[in-house]
Amino acid sequence: MTATCVVKEQRMDKAMLDELVFHATDALAVEMSYTDIASYIKKHMTASYTGVWHVVVGRNFCGSFTHQENNAAYLYFGQTGILCYRTV
């Protein structure tokens, strides 16, 4: 069973966020590795919203990045964080 999604930071429209949450929930339900989850989400976001997408998945990470305006979100499912953003 997948934990409930908690949106920590949202800089994308609701439709895009809903799709991100859908694909993240789908990947987490299959209990893939973090690498596979990131690849799965990236593949689906790229197919729907062209551009260069980056996805980081894990329990302990930090970073500094620049993203395309209104194209980033930071989510948690239980203790698993997902950072997803599009660059120019």
Gaussian input, Z-matrix of N, CA and C with variables (Angstrom, degrees):
# hf/3-21g

backbone

0 1
 N
 C     1     B1
 C     2     B2     1     A1
 N     3     B3     2     A2     1     D1
 C     4     B4     3     A3     2     D2
 C     5     B5     4     A4     3     D3
 N     6     B6     5     A5     4     D4
 C     7     B7     6     A6     5     D5
 C     8     B8     7     A7     6     D6
 N     9     B9     8     A8     7     D7
 C    10    B10     9     A9     8     D8
 C    11    B11    10    A10     9     D9
 N    12    B12    11    A11    10    D10
 C    13    B13    12    A12    11    D11
 C    14    B14    13    A13    12    D12
 N    15    B15    14    A14    13    D13
 C    16    B16    15    A15    14    D14
 C    17    B17    16    A16    15    D15
 N    18    B18    17    A17    16    D16
 C    19    B19    18    A18    17    D17
 C    20    B20    19    A19    18    D18
 N    21    B21    20    A20    19    D19
 C    22    B22    21    A21    20    D20
 C    23    B23    22    A22    21    D21
 N    24    B24    23    A23    22    D22
 C    25    B25    24    A24    23    D23
 C    26    B26    25    A25    24    D24
 N    27    B27    26    A26    25    D25
 C    28    B28    27    A27    26    D26
 C    29    B29    28    A28    27    D27
 N    30    B30    29    A29    28    D28
 C    31    B31    30    A30    29    D29
 C    32    B32    31    A31    30    D30
 N    33    B33    32    A32    31    D31
 C    34    B34    33    A33    32    D32
 C    35    B35    34    A34    33    D33
 N    36    B36    35    A35    34    D34
 C    37    B37    36    A36    35    D35
 C    38    B38    37    A37    36    D36
 N    39    B39    38    A38    37    D37
 C    40    B40    39    A39    38    D38
 C    41    B41    40    A40    39    D39
 N    42    B42    41    A41    40    D40
 C    43    B43    42    A42    41    D41
 C    44    B44    43    A43    42    D42
 N    45    B45    44    A44    43    D43
 C    46    B46    45    A45    44    D44
 C    47    B47    46    A46    45    D45
 N    48    B48    47    A47    46    D46
 C    49    B49    48    A48    47    D47
 C    50    B50    49    A49    48    D48
 N    51    B51    50    A50    49    D49
 C    52    B52    51    A51    50    D50
 C    53    B53    52    A52    51    D51
 N    54    B54    53    A53    52    D52
 C    55    B55    54    A54    53    D53
 C    56    B56    55    A55    54    D54
 N    57    B57    56    A56    55    D55
 C    58    B58    57    A57    56    D56
 C    59    B59    58    A58    57    D57
 N    60    B60    59    A59    58    D58
 C    61    B61    60    A60    59    D59
 C    62    B62    61    A61    60    D60
 N    63    B63    62    A62    61    D61
 C    64    B64    63    A63    62    D62
 C    65    B65    64    A64    63    D63
 N    66    B66    65    A65    64    D64
 C    67    B67    66    A66    65    D65
 C    68    B68    67    A67    66    D66
 N    69    B69    68    A68    67    D67
 C    70    B70    69    A69    68    D68
 C    71    B71    70    A70    69    D69
 N    72    B72    71    A71    70    D70
 C    73    B73    72    A72    71    D71
 C    74    B74    73    A73    72    D72
 N    75    B75    74    A74    73    D73
 C    76    B76    75    A75    74    D74
 C    77    B77    76    A76    75    D75
 N    78    B78    77    A77    76    D76
 C    79    B79    78    A78    77    D77
 C    80    B80    79    A79    78    D78
 N    81    B81    80    A80    79    D79
 C    82    B82    81    A81    80    D80
 C    83    B83    82    A82    81    D81
 N    84    B84    83    A83    82    D82
 C    85    B85    84    A84    83    D83
 C    86    B86    85    A85    84    D84
 N    87    B87    86    A86    85    D85
 C    88    B88    87    A87    86    D86
 C    89    B89    88    A88    87    D87
 N    90    B90    89    A89    88    D88
 C    91    B91    90    A90    89    D89
 C    92    B92    91    A91    90    D90
 N    93    B93    92    A92    91    D91
 C    94    B94    93    A93    92    D92
 C    95    B95    94    A94    93    D93
 N    96    B96    95    A95    94    D94
 C    97    B97    96    A96    95    D95
 C    98    B98    97    A97    96    D96
 N    99    B99    98    A98    97    D97
 C   100   B100    99    A99    98    D98
 C   101   B101   100   A100    99    D99
 N   102   B102   101   A101   100   D100
 C   103   B103   102   A102   101   D101
 C   104   B104   103   A103   102   D102
 N   105   B105   104   A104   103   D103
 C   106   B106   105   A105   104   D104
 C   107   B107   106   A106   105   D105
 N   108   B108   107   A107   106   D106
 C   109   B109   108   A108   107   D107
 C   110   B110   109   A109   108   D108
 N   111   B111   110   A110   109   D109
 C   112   B112   111   A111   110   D110
 C   113   B113   112   A112   111   D111
 N   114   B114   113   A113   112   D112
 C   115   B115   114   A114   113   D113
 C   116   B116   115   A115   114   D114
 N   117   B117   116   A116   115   D115
 C   118   B118   117   A117   116   D116
 C   119   B119   118   A118   117   D117
 N   120   B120   119   A119   118   D118
 C   121   B121   120   A120   119   D119
 C   122   B122   121   A121   120   D120
 N   123   B123   122   A122   121   D121
 C   124   B124   123   A123   122   D122
 C   125   B125   124   A124   123   D123
 N   126   B126   125   A125   124   D124
 C   127   B127   126   A126   125   D125
 C   128   B128   127   A127   126   D126
 N   129   B129   128   A128   127   D127
 C   130   B130   129   A129   128   D128
 C   131   B131   130   A130   129   D129
 N   132   B132   131   A131   130   D130
 C   133   B133   132   A132   131   D131
 C   134   B134   133   A133   132   D132
 N   135   B135   134   A134   133   D133
 C   136   B136   135   A135   134   D134
 C   137   B137   136   A136   135   D135
 N   138   B138   137   A137   136   D136
 C   139   B139   138   A138   137   D137
 C   140   B140   139   A139   138   D138
 N   141   B141   140   A140   139   D139
 C   142   B142   141   A141   140   D140
 C   143   B143   142   A142   141   D141
 N   144   B144   143   A143   142   D142
 C   145   B145   144   A144   143   D143
 C   146   B146   145   A145   144   D144
 N   147   B147   146   A146   145   D145
 C   148   B148   147   A147   146   D146
 C   149   B149   148   A148   147   D147
 N   150   B150   149   A149   148   D148
 C   151   B151   150   A150   149   D149
 C   152   B152   151   A151   150   D150
 N   153   B153   152   A152   151   D151
 C   154   B154   153   A153   152   D152
 C   155   B155   154   A154   153   D153
 N   156   B156   155   A155   154   D154
 C   157   B157   156   A156   155   D155
 C   158   B158   157   A157   156   D156
 N   159   B159   158   A158   157   D157
 C   160   B160   159   A159   158   D158
 C   161   B161   160   A160   159   D159
 N   162   B162   161   A161   160   D160
 C   163   B163   162   A162   161   D161
 C   164   B164   163   A163   162   D162
 N   165   B165   164   A164   163   D163
 C   166   B166   165   A165   164   D164
 C   167   B167   166   A166   165   D165
 N   168   B168   167   A167   166   D166
 C   169   B169   168   A168   167   D167
 C   170   B170   169   A169   168   D168
 N   171   B171   170   A170   169   D169
 C   172   B172   171   A171   170   D170
 C   173   B173   172   A172   171   D171
 N   174   B174   173   A173   172   D172
 C   175   B175   174   A174   173   D173
 C   176   B176   175   A175   174   D174
 N   177   B177   176   A176   175   D175
 C   178   B178   177   A177   176   D176
 C   179   B179   178   A178   177   D177
 N   180   B180   179   A179   178   D178
 C   181   B181   180   A180   179   D179
 C   182   B182   181   A181   180   D180
 N   183   B183   182   A182   181   D181
 C   184   B184   183   A183   182   D182
 C   185   B185   184   A184   183   D183
 N   186   B186   185   A185   184   D184
 C   187   B187   186   A186   185   D185
 C   188   B188   187   A187   186   D186
 N   189   B189   188   A188   187   D187
 C   190   B190   189   A189   188   D188
 C   191   B191   190   A190   189   D189
 N   192   B192   191   A191   190   D190
 C   193   B193   192   A192   191   D191
 C   194   B194   193   A193   192   D192
 N   195   B195   194   A194   193   D193
 C   196   B196   195   A195   194   D194
 C   197   B197   196   A196   195   D195
 N   198   B198   197   A197   196   D196
 C   199   B199   198   A198   197   D197
 C   200   B200   199   A199   198   D198
 N   201   B201   200   A200   199   D199
 C   202   B202   201   A201   200   D200
 C   203   B203   202   A202   201   D201
 N   204   B204   203   A203   202   D202
 C   205   B205   204   A204   203   D203
 C   206   B206   205   A205   204   D204
 N   207   B207   206   A206   205   D205
 C   208   B208   207   A207   206   D206
 C   209   B209   208   A208   207   D207
 N   210   B210   209   A209   208   D208
 C   211   B211   210   A210   209   D209
 C   212   B212   211   A211   210   D210
 N   213   B213   212   A212   211   D211
 C   214   B214   213   A213   212   D212
 C   215   B215   214   A214   213   D213
 N   216   B216   215   A215   214   D214
 C   217   B217   216   A216   215   D215
 C   218   B218   217   A217   216   D216
 N   219   B219   218   A218   217   D217
 C   220   B220   219   A219   218   D218
 C   221   B221   220   A220   219   D219
 N   222   B222   221   A221   220   D220
 C   223   B223   222   A222   221   D221
 C   224   B224   223   A223   222   D222
 N   225   B225   224   A224   223   D223
 C   226   B226   225   A225   224   D224
 C   227   B227   226   A226   225   D225
 N   228   B228   227   A227   226   D226
 C   229   B229   228   A228   227   D227
 C   230   B230   229   A229   228   D228
 N   231   B231   230   A230   229   D229
 C   232   B232   231   A231   230   D230
 C   233   B233   232   A232   231   D231
 N   234   B234   233   A233   232   D232
 C   235   B235   234   A234   233   D233
 C   236   B236   235   A235   234   D234
 N   237   B237   236   A236   235   D235
 C   238   B238   237   A237   236   D236
 C   239   B239   238   A238   237   D237
 N   240   B240   239   A239   238   D238
 C   241   B241   240   A240   239   D239
 C   242   B242   241   A241   240   D240
 N   243   B243   242   A242   241   D241
 C   244   B244   243   A243   242   D242
 C   245   B245   244   A244   243   D243
 N   246   B246   245   A245   244   D244
 C   247   B247   246   A246   245   D245
 C   248   B248   247   A247   246   D246
 N   249   B249   248   A248   247   D247
 C   250   B250   249   A249   248   D248
 C   251   B251   250   A250   249   D249
 N   252   B252   251   A251   250   D250
 C   253   B253   252   A252   251   D251
 C   254   B254   253   A253   252   D252
 N   255   B255   254   A254   253   D253
 C   256   B256   255   A255   254   D254
 C   257   B257   256   A256   255   D255
 N   258   B258   257   A257   256   D256
 C   259   B259   258   A258   257   D257
 C   260   B260   259   A259   258   D258
 N   261   B261   260   A260   259   D259
 C   262   B262   261   A261   260   D260
 C   263   B263   262   A262   261   D261

   B1=1.4574
   B2=1.5259
   B3=1.3051
   B4=1.4579
   B5=1.5257
   B6=1.3322
   B7=1.4615
   B8=1.5291
   B9=1.3051
   B10=1.4604
   B11=1.5215
   B12=1.3123
   B13=1.4622
   B14=1.5250
   B15=1.3333
   B16=1.4620
   B17=1.5244
   B18=1.3158
   B19=1.4632
   B20=1.5258
   B21=1.3445
   B22=1.4611
   B23=1.5230
   B24=1.3184
   B25=1.4659
   B26=1.5176
   B27=1.3162
   B28=1.4635
   B29=1.5129
   B30=1.3182
   B31=1.4631
   B32=1.5274
   B33=1.3133
   B34=1.4674
   B35=1.5233
   B36=1.3352
   B37=1.4631
   B38=1.5274
   B39=1.3111
   B40=1.4615
   B41=1.5258
   B42=1.3128
   B43=1.4708
   B44=1.5254
   B45=1.3272
   B46=1.4607
   B47=1.5342
   B48=1.3279
   B49=1.4651
   B50=1.5222
   B51=1.3192
   B52=1.4678
   B53=1.5242
   B54=1.3277
   B55=1.4670
   B56=1.5246
   B57=1.3223
   B58=1.4654
   B59=1.5269
   B60=1.3121
   B61=1.4683
   B62=1.5284
   B63=1.3240
   B64=1.4660
   B65=1.5277
   B66=1.3367
   B67=1.4677
   B68=1.5279
   B69=1.3210
   B70=1.4653
   B71=1.5273
   B72=1.3150
   B73=1.4636
   B74=1.5209
   B75=1.3187
   B76=1.4605
   B77=1.5289
   B78=1.3216
   B79=1.4697
   B80=1.5264
   B81=1.3123
   B82=1.4640
   B83=1.5270
   B84=1.3120
   B85=1.4650
   B86=1.5223
   B87=1.3264
   B88=1.4630
   B89=1.5299
   B90=1.3182
   B91=1.4607
   B92=1.5212
   B93=1.3152
   B94=1.4623
   B95=1.5274
   B96=1.3360
   B97=1.4653
   B98=1.5243
   B99=1.3281
   B100=1.4631
   B101=1.5284
   B102=1.3090
   B103=1.4654
   B104=1.5241
   B105=1.3211
   B106=1.4645
   B107=1.5293
   B108=1.3268
   B109=1.4669
   B110=1.5189
   B111=1.3390
   B112=1.4687
   B113=1.5261
   B114=1.3255
   B115=1.4676
   B116=1.5256
   B117=1.3153
   B118=1.4677
   B119=1.5311
   B120=1.3227
   B121=1.4655
   B122=1.5224
   B123=1.3262
   B124=1.4752
   B125=1.5273
   B126=1.3338
   B127=1.4648
   B128=1.5307
   B129=1.3120
   B130=1.4654
   B131=1.5248
   B132=1.3240
   B133=1.4691
   B134=1.5294
   B135=1.3222
   B136=1.4655
   B137=1.5270
   B138=1.3264
   B139=1.4670
   B140=1.5293
   B141=1.3125
   B142=1.4673
   B143=1.5201
   B144=1.3304
   B145=1.4656
   B146=1.5260
   B147=1.2724
   B148=1.4708
   B149=1.5314
   B150=1.2940
   B151=1.4632
   B152=1.5151
   B153=1.3079
   B154=1.4629
   B155=1.5290
   B156=1.3233
   B157=1.4588
   B158=1.5195
   B159=1.3150
   B160=1.4624
   B161=1.5197
   B162=1.3254
   B163=1.4613
   B164=1.5247
   B165=1.3258
   B166=1.4619
   B167=1.5244
   B168=1.3324
   B169=1.4606
   B170=1.5231
   B171=1.3186
   B172=1.4596
   B173=1.5096
   B174=1.3251
   B175=1.4639
   B176=1.5122
   B177=1.3179
   B178=1.4558
   B179=1.5201
   B180=1.3103
   B181=1.4580
   B182=1.5163
   B183=1.2972
   B184=1.4619
   B185=1.5211
   B186=1.3044
   B187=1.4523
   B188=1.5120
   B189=1.3036
   B190=1.4533
   B191=1.5189
   B192=1.3141
   B193=1.4558
   B194=1.5171
   B195=1.3067
   B196=1.4554
   B197=1.5233
   B198=1.3219
   B199=1.4616
   B200=1.5178
   B201=1.3118
   B202=1.4556
   B203=1.5326
   B204=1.3153
   B205=1.4619
   B206=1.5285
   B207=1.3113
   B208=1.4689
   B209=1.5231
   B210=1.3398
   B211=1.4630
   B212=1.5197
   B213=1.3268
   B214=1.4606
   B215=1.5218
   B216=1.3287
   B217=1.4621
   B218=1.5235
   B219=1.3198
   B220=1.4613
   B221=1.5207
   B222=1.3268
   B223=1.4598
   B224=1.5178
   B225=1.3111
   B226=1.4607
   B227=1.5145
   B228=1.3202
   B229=1.4543
   B230=1.5196
   B231=1.3166
   B232=1.4600
   B233=1.5191
   B234=1.3281
   B235=1.4616
   B236=1.5260
   B237=1.3121
   B238=1.4613
   B239=1.5245
   B240=1.3278
   B241=1.4551
   B242=1.5181
   B243=1.3225
   B244=1.4636
   B245=1.5177
   B246=1.3176
   B247=1.4592
   B248=1.5203
   B249=1.3157
   B250=1.4605
   B251=1.5199
   B252=1.3391
   B253=1.4609
   B254=1.5223
   B255=1.3310
   B256=1.4652
   B257=1.5177
   B258=1.3389
   B259=1.4605
   B260=1.5159
   B261=1.2997
   B262=1.4636
   B263=1.5125
   A1=109.24
   A2=117.01
   A3=122.75
   A4=110.05
   A5=115.33
   A6=120.62
   A7=110.28
   A8=115.59
   A9=121.95
   A10=109.96
   A11=116.34
   A12=121.65
   A13=110.17
   A14=115.14
   A15=122.13
   A16=106.60
   A17=116.85
   A18=121.50
   A19=107.89
   A20=116.16
   A21=121.06
   A22=111.37
   A23=116.19
   A24=121.85
   A25=107.37
   A26=116.47
   A27=120.62
   A28=109.48
   A29=115.16
   A30=121.27
   A31=108.29
   A32=114.73
   A33=121.91
   A34=107.40
   A35=115.95
   A36=117.92
   A37=110.81
   A38=115.21
   A39=120.97
   A40=112.92
   A41=117.99
   A42=120.48
   A43=110.92
   A44=116.44
   A45=120.92
   A46=110.11
   A47=116.83
   A48=121.05
   A49=110.65
   A50=117.48
   A51=120.89
   A52=111.08
   A53=116.50
   A54=119.59
   A55=110.96
   A56=116.89
   A57=121.00
   A58=110.43
   A59=117.43
   A60=121.60
   A61=110.41
   A62=117.56
   A63=121.64
   A64=110.85
   A65=117.00
   A66=120.36
   A67=111.76
   A68=117.28
   A69=120.30
   A70=110.43
   A71=116.78
   A72=121.40
   A73=110.50
   A74=116.38
   A75=122.33
   A76=110.65
   A77=117.05
   A78=121.49
   A79=111.38
   A80=117.42
   A81=120.61
   A82=111.84
   A83=117.98
   A84=121.72
   A85=112.03
   A86=116.35
   A87=121.36
   A88=111.11
   A89=117.03
   A90=123.47
   A91=111.93
   A92=116.64
   A93=123.06
   A94=109.27
   A95=116.15
   A96=120.31
   A97=108.38
   A98=117.34
   A99=120.30
   A100=110.91
   A101=117.10
   A102=120.86
   A103=110.70
   A104=116.58
   A105=120.85
   A106=111.78
   A107=116.76
   A108=120.48
   A109=109.79
   A110=116.63
   A111=121.00
   A112=110.76
   A113=117.35
   A114=121.37
   A115=111.38
   A116=116.65
   A117=122.21
   A118=110.72
   A119=116.43
   A120=120.37
   A121=110.34
   A122=116.90
   A123=121.50
   A124=110.71
   A125=116.74
   A126=121.42
   A127=110.96
   A128=116.78
   A129=120.27
   A130=112.54
   A131=117.78
   A132=119.82
   A133=110.34
   A134=117.43
   A135=121.27
   A136=110.86
   A137=116.74
   A138=120.44
   A139=111.60
   A140=116.86
   A141=120.79
   A142=113.93
   A143=116.44
   A144=120.10
   A145=112.87
   A146=120.42
   A147=124.50
   A148=114.02
   A149=115.69
   A150=120.40
   A151=111.47
   A152=115.35
   A153=121.64
   A154=108.66
   A155=116.63
   A156=122.85
   A157=110.34
   A158=115.80
   A159=123.02
   A160=106.95
   A161=116.51
   A162=121.14
   A163=108.43
   A164=115.71
   A165=122.69
   A166=106.67
   A167=116.22
   A168=121.28
   A169=108.75
   A170=116.86
   A171=119.59
   A172=112.44
   A173=113.89
   A174=120.40
   A175=112.56
   A176=117.71
   A177=120.10
   A178=109.03
   A179=117.20
   A180=121.05
   A181=109.31
   A182=115.27
   A183=120.97
   A184=107.08
   A185=116.52
   A186=118.33
   A187=111.92
   A188=113.34
   A189=122.28
   A190=105.83
   A191=117.29
   A192=119.61
   A193=110.47
   A194=115.23
   A195=122.58
   A196=107.21
   A197=116.50
   A198=119.80
   A199=110.09
   A200=114.52
   A201=120.85
   A202=107.83
   A203=116.41
   A204=120.98
   A205=111.46
   A206=116.11
   A207=124.06
   A208=113.57
   A209=115.83
   A210=120.55
   A211=111.65
   A212=117.14
   A213=120.43
   A214=110.28
   A215=115.20
   A216=120.81
   A217=109.01
   A218=114.63
   A219=122.73
   A220=107.06
   A221=115.99
   A222=122.74
   A223=110.95
   A224=115.58
   A225=121.52
   A226=109.20
   A227=114.98
   A228=123.80
   A229=104.55
   A230=117.60
   A231=119.83
   A232=108.77
   A233=117.33
   A234=121.86
   A235=112.80
   A236=117.57
   A237=121.36
   A238=110.53
   A239=115.48
   A240=121.27
   A241=111.11
   A242=116.28
   A243=122.53
   A244=107.95
   A245=115.06
   A246=122.39
   A247=106.58
   A248=116.98
   A249=121.65
   A250=108.48
   A251=116.18
   A252=119.33
   A253=110.63
   A254=114.91
   A255=121.79
   A256=108.39
   A257=115.11
   A258=120.81
   A259=109.51
   A260=115.17
   A261=121.75
   A262=109.88
   D1=132.02
   D2=-178.44
   D3=-85.15
   D4=139.49
   D5=177.42
   D6=-67.71
   D7=161.41
   D8=177.57
   D9=-68.77
   D10=143.58
   D11=179.11
   D12=-79.58
   D13=131.56
   D14=173.27
   D15=-117.62
   D16=119.21
   D17=179.60
   D18=-86.82
   D19=113.59
   D20=-179.73
   D21=-84.30
   D22=-37.84
   D23=-178.81
   D24=-148.75
   D25=133.04
   D26=-179.10
   D27=-132.55
   D28=120.23
   D29=173.70
   D30=-133.23
   D31=56.59
   D32=176.04
   D33=-156.08
   D34=161.05
   D35=-178.23
   D36=-71.76
   D37=164.53
   D38=-173.65
   D39=-61.34
   D40=-40.62
   D41=-179.74
   D42=-62.42
   D43=-42.28
   D44=179.39
   D45=-66.58
   D46=-43.34
   D47=178.37
   D48=-63.21
   D49=-42.97
   D50=178.64
   D51=-59.40
   D52=-40.98
   D53=178.65
   D54=-66.89
   D55=-42.12
   D56=177.44
   D57=-59.12
   D58=-47.77
   D59=179.68
   D60=-62.43
   D61=-40.71
   D62=178.34
   D63=-58.77
   D64=-50.40
   D65=-177.94
   D66=-68.81
   D67=-36.69
   D68=177.63
   D69=-64.91
   D70=-44.17
   D71=178.78
   D72=-61.88
   D73=-42.99
   D74=178.70
   D75=-60.06
   D76=-47.55
   D77=-178.69
   D78=-66.24
   D79=-42.61
   D80=-179.32
   D81=-67.12
   D82=-30.48
   D83=179.97
   D84=-66.41
   D85=-27.80
   D86=-178.98
   D87=-85.72
   D88=-6.48
   D89=179.83
   D90=58.33
   D91=49.93
   D92=175.21
   D93=-76.02
   D94=167.13
   D95=172.07
   D96=-69.54
   D97=162.32
   D98=178.79
   D99=-59.43
   D100=-38.77
   D101=178.80
   D102=-62.38
   D103=-44.34
   D104=179.48
   D105=-66.92
   D106=-37.50
   D107=177.30
   D108=-62.42
   D109=-46.79
   D110=179.67
   D111=-60.22
   D112=-44.96
   D113=179.92
   D114=-63.87
   D115=-41.51
   D116=179.65
   D117=-61.51
   D118=-48.85
   D119=-179.90
   D120=-63.83
   D121=-45.50
   D122=-179.87
   D123=-57.83
   D124=-45.77
   D125=-179.43
   D126=-58.63
   D127=-45.66
   D128=-177.48
   D129=-72.54
   D130=-37.82
   D131=178.68
   D132=-68.14
   D133=-38.76
   D134=178.01
   D135=-65.19
   D136=-39.36
   D137=179.56
   D138=-64.94
   D139=-35.38
   D140=-177.05
   D141=-89.08
   D142=-32.31
   D143=-170.57
   D144=-131.72
   D145=36.00
   D146=178.93
   D147=17.22
   D148=173.83
   D149=-178.55
   D150=96.07
   D151=-175.81
   D152=-178.28
   D153=-101.56
   D154=111.59
   D155=-179.89
   D156=-102.21
   D157=145.42
   D158=176.93
   D159=-126.42
   D160=137.45
   D161=-179.78
   D162=-135.22
   D163=128.45
   D164=177.05
   D165=-118.95
   D166=130.12
   D167=-178.68
   D168=-130.31
   D169=135.10
   D170=176.56
   D171=168.03
   D172=-175.67
   D173=-179.57
   D174=-103.37
   D175=-15.05
   D176=-177.11
   D177=-152.11
   D178=99.53
   D179=176.86
   D180=-152.77
   D181=159.39
   D182=174.92
   D183=-147.09
   D184=166.05
   D185=-179.22
   D186=-177.40
   D187=173.82
   D188=175.75
   D189=-135.90
   D190=128.84
   D191=-175.21
   D192=-151.57
   D193=162.53
   D194=174.83
   D195=-115.55
   D196=133.45
   D197=-178.48
   D198=-127.69
   D199=160.39
   D200=174.93
   D201=-64.28
   D202=140.41
   D203=-176.84
   D204=-54.41
   D205=134.49
   D206=178.44
   D207=61.12
   D208=37.61
   D209=-179.41
   D210=-142.05
   D211=50.85
   D212=179.02
   D213=-152.07
   D214=148.13
   D215=175.45
   D216=-153.27
   D217=148.27
   D218=178.24
   D219=-127.63
   D220=117.29
   D221=-173.01
   D222=-122.72
   D223=158.02
   D224=170.38
   D225=-130.43
   D226=138.09
   D227=170.09
   D228=-121.66
   D229=101.26
   D230=-172.97
   D231=63.37
   D232=-122.08
   D233=179.29
   D234=-97.22
   D235=2.03
   D236=-178.15
   D237=-95.63
   D238=120.01
   D239=178.70
   D240=-94.06
   D241=146.81
   D242=175.86
   D243=-133.62
   D244=120.04
   D245=175.79
   D246=-110.62
   D247=123.79
   D248=-177.86
   D249=-132.95
   D250=127.77
   D251=179.96
   D252=-152.13
   D253=156.38
   D254=179.16
   D255=-112.53
   D256=138.01
   D257=176.12
   D258=-109.26
   D259=165.83
   D260=-177.86
   D261=-74.14

